[in-house]
Amino acid sequence: MARNLLTLPSVDEDDYLVNLADWVEATAIFSADRNASREDLKKALSRDGDSKDERAEQIANDVFTELEDRAKACGESGKGKNNYPFSLDSTRTLLTLSASPVTDDVIIYIFLLAITRGDMSSSTRKMAGVDPTKVFERMCADVLLNFWGGQTAHSDSLIFGTARPKTKAGQVFPTNITNLCEKLKEGGGWKNGAQSAGAGDGKLDVAVWRRFSDERDGGLIGFAQCKTGVNWEDHLTKLNPESFSDTYFISPLALHPVRVYMVPCRISAHKWRQKTKEGGLLMDRCRITQYSHSIDATVKPDCRLWLDEAMKSQKQTMKKVTAG
């Protein structure tokens, strides 16, 4: 992961508030006392030359308001603990990492933060034998199922993207379509004559459903796209659930699936409504964290493997910067 997590984002960026909030969180993780203050951010902005003291103070205030909102947005676990891995003091001016070393209770949020700010290019992202984009897909499948009400005899999720099990049959797009229709109890399977997406997934990464015991058409189905990287906004409209089922299923679904877009970043409040119109049901870092209970037992260990290597890489970068 070549990118320095602690590089101060520019205030000229469109999403500078959420990016600066990420920077404060990352600073708290790597600082010796496990915290970062509003004053630390103000000084960094002034020192970097991006802002004069008065503007730097206003930006710092807005960033800490964003951090306070994140704590609320992440929700509480079943244990009554906040899912947000940081705490704000009574004055809302000091952010502190709640657990060090990072525990399983908070690792999901930290992992999502790291893959947001890290380099997700195909040549760099894999660490300790773990591809974080595939871990993210697996995580999203369980998180989306939790939001859909959990696994039952009539509800489940299916990974349709690159993180699906690597079987010979699993790499054949028509076979994957038939398998999905069997799970949904709708669609009839692969439509003869349809043009296969080949080794791809037709932009569908995760399918989720909740149906009835009568097995009649018309269950609640969601089709999700999971995107990492800085260009996530370019893909918001790529998945069209209605077109997907019309193109590949023998019988189009009775009800159009809900379009879902899942990203590890925090989406700015001022963009939310427009991005929802473009991408459908949005699940950003905080929403994913809120529903990250009851995920597959293999997900958190893979998060930890990758995150441990990423943190080592960041510490090495910090040493080089200090030495320079």
Buried (B, 14 or more C-beta within 10 A) or exposed (E): BEBBBBEBBEBEEEBBBBBBBBBBBBBBBBBEEBBBBBEBBBBBBBEEEBBEEEBBBEBBBBBBEBBBBBBEBBBEBEEEEBBBBBBBEEEBBBBBBBBEEBEEBBBBBBBBBBBBBBBBEEEEBBBEEBBBBBBBBBBBBBBBBBBBEEEEEBBBBBBBBBBBEEEEEBEBBBBBBBBBBEBBBBBEBBBEEBEBBEEEBBBBBBBBBBBEEEEEBEBBBBBBBBBBBEEBBEBBBEBBBBEBBBBBBBBBBEBBBBBBBBBBBBBBEEBEEEBBEBBBBBBBBBBBBBBBBEBEEEBBEBBBBBBBBBBEBBEEBBEEEEEE
